[in-house]
């Protein structure tokens, strides 16, 4: 040990000692980056063995997966007698979309659940796949009539295998993440985060009932086999109780963490057999094409989040480092998305594209707002927001990305989706791009979705014959969400209308949303076929079959469309030049960081860029007296002031 390391060791040990689990935690975002902490192979063995023992006690067989915090698959185990495939079924009786697909490998369902438990959580919040199911449905809470849609409505279609931001396993050891999730984020109970000493280190997912679905009514308490097995597998790696979702409220409603409890478990962790006694006897380890080394089912140790091997580390650029920013890096520790200029100059009608210096200022000012903001979905109360920040040009080119410390990993891909989505829907090229996108074929139903039909549907709905082709309106992600819900207005079925970019409620489910799913449906199917049978996998940035923007390498929606709040278009005067997306700590906070970060950057740059002119904002669009929303900022949002109405007049 060198002298510097010797001097630091007592401090690191003290920090780790302060990050205890149990009933409470003193960790609020810094414990995991104080010293490397990860899942070791012995931890993976213990988690799998505990889950297998519970399944045996329940008289069941299932498939279990363990991942680290950035989604590296550390182990997959299929018990003898387990179903090798699962069926996607929301329980709503819907035909279309991904509904009814019955050839989904069990391993992919388990991996998606494990990744969701890891990606939605942090040192400040522990969310499960049950939590995810609560916040993505047509009502919040699901089962409560005439309520707005879930706050993360649409997040299930993120971190996809086709994303150009997420990574694919290249082996033979865990690589820089964030890694892709085979089915996006899961809303099916049976996925939990894994913690060590108050620090998030990974996730576990279980599929034992052969159905990949969602709980349609959170007002009751279910007995879910997947959840029971996953809860047993998590023993010894539980989150601090005060960080669990059921200690966190959104819009005055308590989130759900688990319907299963320790009293319902039939196995005893003290008598759980060693993994070696189960391996090859109770079942076998699996190699999963695209997620483990070819033909290699070995268990692996995870990476330590916040250190270069994980793909997320502290920023080295001085201004971002001074703001406690973190960045994504590749396997060689090179930053993946430093600030750069827009590549869309030829499409801007003489207006200058975003310059490198402007992107840098946008990242800095958004970080400043986030660092001042009071967290919405984190504990302890009074801690700062933790988010990911992305800037794109009008072609969807990613011009810069930075994260705050301990921001949940799911928000990384989502922030990019949000920026690209508002840059796309605000762009005069939107209609032509959609009209040129090929139809998509549903896997189970055999029906066809015509992407081009969404353009006339939108125009007819708002009586705007040139909508999506004239650049007349600037859309925030909140506006885009308004027109992507199965009810219009959101959550109100009385009108009998649905958003023009959504399906009718009779045809809608979390697996069949409308334009969002239809754009990426073919890519999801292609990836499942690849895992099952080999052949060609999806390529990064191929989430849609939309034509590429002129001179661009990928489409404007290279990692898919996102339809919940937290993105703002960037204007130079009245000309769209890009967008900023924020994700990670509550949608009102996301909206505010995007809107105010852009506003502050504009002031700092002497008005060179800014938010859309007021007259262009989508909150001028109405149908039947119902207006779209553009931005919504929270009350008393800052930790260092009592300022209210912080977005008004900007």
Buried (B, 14 or more C-beta within 10 A) or exposed (E): EEEEEEEBEEEEEEBBEBBBBEEBBBBBBBBBBBBBBBBBBEBBBBBBBBBBBBBBBBEBBBBBBBBBBBBBBBBBBBBEEBBEBBBBBBEBEBBBBBBBBEBBBBBBBBBBBBBBBBBBBBBBBBBBBBBBBBBBBBBBBBBEEEBBBBBBBBBBBBBBBBBBBBBBBEEEBBBBBBBBBBBBBBBBBBBBBBBBBBBBBBBBBBBBBBBBBBBBEBEEEEEBBBBBBBBBBBBBBBBBBBBBBBBBEBEEBBBBBBBBEEEBBEBEBEEBBEBEEBBEEBBBBBBBBBBBBEEEBEBBBBBBBBBBBBBBBBBEBEBBEEBBBBBBBEEEEEBBBBBBBBBBBEBBEEBBBBBBEBBBBBBBBBBBBBBBBBBBBBBBEEBBBBBBBBBBBBBBBBBBBBBBBBBBBBBBBBBBBBBBBBBBBBBBBBBBBBBEBEEBEBBBBEEEBEBBBBBBBBBEBBEBEEBBBEBBBBBBBBBBBBBBBBBBBBBBBEEEBBBBBBBEBEBBBBBBBBBBBBBBBBBBBBBBBBBBEEEEBBBBBBBBBBBBBEEBBBBBBBBBBBBBBBBBBBBBEEBBBBBBBBBBBBBBBBBBBBBBBBBBBBEBBEEBBBBBEEEBBBBBBEBEEBBBBBBBBBEEBBBEEEEEEBBEEB
